[in-house]
Amino acid sequence: MAYFVYMLLTTRKSKFITYVGYTSNLSHRLNQHNNSKGAKFTRGSKWKLIYFKKYRNKKMAMINEYKLKKDYKLRSEFKTNYLNK
């Protein structure tokens, strides 16, 4: 089964906020976040998918999700690239 690491973007009080997670069903998970049924942090906002990467197994997805969550410089690069499109 394939897993995805993804990054979402929204605005709160004129600031861009990102969220990183992993899932086996990307479209379903994005729908959950946008319908306030996802993680508590994401409730009440409309999120846009700005990055995702596919992994072969859950373990690799979880390892790379953790790395991306902690790497604020890389998250900022993805955010900047998305906003400059």
GIGIJO-V49784 format. One line per field, one symbol per residue. phi: phi as a letter, one per 20 degrees, with the letter a starting at -180 (. if undefined). Layout:
phi=???
//
This chain:
phi=.eccdccdcbdclmdeddcdbcadcfffffffffdldefggefnceddfdbbbecfcffffffffgfffeeffffffffffffef
//
